[in-house]
Structures are given as C-alpha cells and as structure tokens.
C-alpha cells in the first residue's frame, strides 16, 4: 500500500518529510480513513506514510487562559467522549464524537483526521463549525490559522497544502448561558454514516435566544449554516411556534442530493425533524438525557497515549525488522510492513483467530488490543506494531482455564457460526476490565462495533452478563 512507512517522534521531523516528499507523502494518525482511501483508490500516488502516534503530547485537550479549548492532532473521538471539559463546555462536539463509528473506531480515529478527510457527512465538522473553530496549519515556512468555515473547498477538498500539518484545533468554550446539541440520522444506531446531521448552539439572555448557530452536514458539498433560520430565532423565546418555524427554515437551507442512503426529499424532511427535535430537547433541558454519564470506551485500565514516545524513530521500506510483542511473546517480522495489522497477525504471526470479515472497520471480527486499547486490526498499519504490545483472542485464556467470557459463550450457546466470536470475545473482555459489573446498556455499547450475521445477539448479551458474574465470584 505504501513504499516507505516512518514512525516519527518530533513535529519538525514530520515537516521535513512533508517538505521533501510533497504530495507523495501523507500523515497518518488513526488511519481509519486513510487506509480505506488508499485501498479504494480515492487517495493515489501516496508512497510515504508518516505516523505521528509516537510523538508525545499530541493527544492533549486543554483550556487556555482566554477560555478557548484546544485539541491536539492526536485527540481521538473517544478522548472527546471521555473529556469532562468537552462534555461540559463543548457538548455538541462530545455528542458528535460519541456518534462516530463504534468504540474500536473511536479509539483510533482522530478529530483532526475527520476534519482533513473533508467528507460533508463526517460528524465532528458540523459541531466544530457551529462552535466557530479554527485550525492551525504548520509547515517549514511557518504557520497559519484558518477558520473552519474557510477550510473547505468542496467535497473532500481543503485549503491544506501538501507540506502542511494540522497541529491544533481551537474554539471558544461554551459559556453558562449557552446550550447546544448534535443530532444525527443514520441507517442504523451505530457504525453509520450520517444521512443528515444538525448542530445547534444557542446563547440565551434570560428566556430569549440572543445568538444562534445552526449547521448542517450531509446535505451540501460542505458543512453549511442555515442563515435565515439563525436570523429568525435570534431575539425570540424557544417556544413551540419558534421551534417549528426555525426547523422549517433550516430545511429550506439544505441542498441535499439523492444517493443510496436517502433521497433528497427525505433528507430535507429529516433536516426539519432533527432540528425540531434538537431545539425541543434544549427547550426542555433534555439535550444530554441520552448521553451516558460514564460511556464505554474499551480502554480497560489504560490511558491511550501512554505508549507515545517510548520508542524511537523507525522507518520501514522493505528490509527493516518489525519488533513487537503478541500475547506476551516477542516477535520479529522481516516482511509485512506494507500490510495492515490484521494481515501481520494472521499471515506473518500465524494467529488466525483474528478474523477478516469486512476489511473496512464495519464488523469488528478483527478486534485486537493495541497497547491495551481495543481497535480494528484491519484499519491499523502493520508498522504501528513496532515496539507495541498486541493481544489477540489467542491470548485471552490462561494456561489452565478459559477467560470467563469464553466459558460463558460456551455455556450460553452464544457461539453460532463462530466467525464473529473472536471479536465479540475481545470486546467483552475489555468491557469487563472497564466495567466489572456492566449494565445491559453498557454491554450493548461495548459490542456496537461487532456485527453478528447470524443475528443472535440475545445469547451474546446474556453470555457477557454471565461472565461478569463469574468474574465477581472469582474475585
């Protein structure tokens, strides 16, 4: 997929490489978009991949003295979901991040990557536009700040130059008199691309709306505002009449197309419905009602980013050795640098328990733990394994006993055709590290990234419940 893969350790090194290789180079962070784009031919001519996940301090979320929130280029969607600061002072972004993919995707996919991919259906762009975000782009020639509204030139088009790296995303933190939310319609509850999405940010003076931002995704070539709706609601109270008229005007601002996920007419109507629902939730002070207070992350007991900086710079172009640890044993691979982690584990290490179901992060059959965090192996570049710790389904069992989730899957008959089972086992095991006694809702959150084509989720959920009881009994 690439000719050279470099694990960088400093931003200056990244900028040097971008200046040297130009359009032939791409930065990779989560890689959840880039790998698919390369495989599908959307991004062509990429010879050099520059991995920034080993650079320390890039996953920070901070509030500066001017009351602006800053996201580093390695901040993932789950970092936003887990952040108390984001939940309290940038709730529309937290809600949008929660709607992205599934836990394994949110553990790798970054907000910066979501912005750079530039699809009008990418969830986090819409709330960040409403929050008046700006991005900082850096190259060897210097840096520039670009308002997000000026960042996009069209579908998958941005003003970024080939020699630039996005090093910061900044926006004003919401004040006490501001309320907002994010509403998304997909074709299913998780792992869904937006059919439409709406971000709302309202500023109140008493009961009167004094400032309004309404932004729409998946209904135009780029994320757009609904200016007439914003102007109408400003100066009014959030009663039923104003909600319905604002929703109608927002619908009129949309410019959707017909495609496989929905007709233009359907999208327009759902813009109206989603806007009305969001405004109604804000009016009733219920916009955070469905957002979990302690969301499932599939981090277990580790903090993502702990591995950053622990290994030096490394480069792979065909001859170099990948040194890694799989299930507690050290491995060296002289091949596979141009593969995904899934194929490194299966083809080079011979551990075929990790399955390839879709090869695009949809089914979760390839779920493994990378430095303690659940990820989709099909969306991780193999060289990311260098110096890392990998755990596959073969590593779950102890020498003398199965893992409780394995025992419970057998006892409850949760193993059907069996193909998806390794991924479910990995997600369940990581859930029990994080929540030893999970609720049924938390179990459902944990397995949103795992698809069972036999449709037998009842037994799977029951098995995970039983496993949690077995864990409690064994202390």
Secondary structure as GFF3:
##gff-version 3
##sequence-region A 1 475
A	DSSP	beta_strand	4	7	.	.	.	ID=ss1
A	DSSP	alpha_helix	11	21	.	.	.	ID=ss2
A	DSSP	three_ten_helix	22	24	.	.	.	ID=ss3
A	DSSP	beta_strand	25	28	.	.	.	ID=ss4
A	DSSP	alpha_helix	34	40	.	.	.	ID=ss5
A	DSSP	beta_strand	48	51	.	.	.	ID=ss6
A	DSSP	beta_strand	61	63	.	.	.	ID=ss7
A	DSSP	beta_strand	68	71	.	.	.	ID=ss8
A	DSSP	alpha_helix	77	82	.	.	.	ID=ss9
A	DSSP	alpha_helix	84	89	.	.	.	ID=ss10
A	DSSP	alpha_helix	91	99	.	.	.	ID=ss11
A	DSSP	alpha_helix	103	106	.	.	.	ID=ss12
A	DSSP	alpha_helix	111	117	.	.	.	ID=ss13
A	DSSP	alpha_helix	123	130	.	.	.	ID=ss14
A	DSSP	beta_strand	134	139	.	.	.	ID=ss15
A	DSSP	beta_strand	142	147	.	.	.	ID=ss16
A	DSSP	three_ten_helix	148	150	.	.	.	ID=ss17
A	DSSP	beta_strand	152	154	.	.	.	ID=ss18
A	DSSP	beta_strand	157	158	.	.	.	ID=ss19
A	DSSP	beta_strand	165	172	.	.	.	ID=ss20
A	DSSP	beta_strand	178	185	.	.	.	ID=ss21
A	DSSP	beta_strand	196	205	.	.	.	ID=ss22
A	DSSP	beta_strand	208	217	.	.	.	ID=ss23
A	DSSP	beta_strand	224	225	.	.	.	ID=ss24
A	DSSP	alpha_helix	227	233	.	.	.	ID=ss25
A	DSSP	alpha_helix	240	253	.	.	.	ID=ss26
A	DSSP	alpha_helix	264	283	.	.	.	ID=ss27
A	DSSP	beta_strand	314	316	.	.	.	ID=ss28
A	DSSP	beta_strand	322	326	.	.	.	ID=ss29
A	DSSP	beta_strand	329	333	.	.	.	ID=ss30
A	DSSP	alpha_helix	341	343	.	.	.	ID=ss31
A	DSSP	pi_helix	344	348	.	.	.	ID=ss32
A	DSSP	beta_strand	367	370	.	.	.	ID=ss33
A	DSSP	beta_strand	373	376	.	.	.	ID=ss34
A	DSSP	three_ten_helix	377	379	.	.	.	ID=ss35
A	DSSP	three_ten_helix	382	385	.	.	.	ID=ss36
A	DSSP	beta_strand	389	391	.	.	.	ID=ss37
A	DSSP	three_ten_helix	393	395	.	.	.	ID=ss38
A	DSSP	alpha_helix	404	412	.	.	.	ID=ss39
A	DSSP	alpha_helix	421	434	.	.	.	ID=ss40
A	DSSP	alpha_helix	440	446	.	.	.	ID=ss41
A	DSSP	alpha_helix	457	473	.	.	.	ID=ss42
###
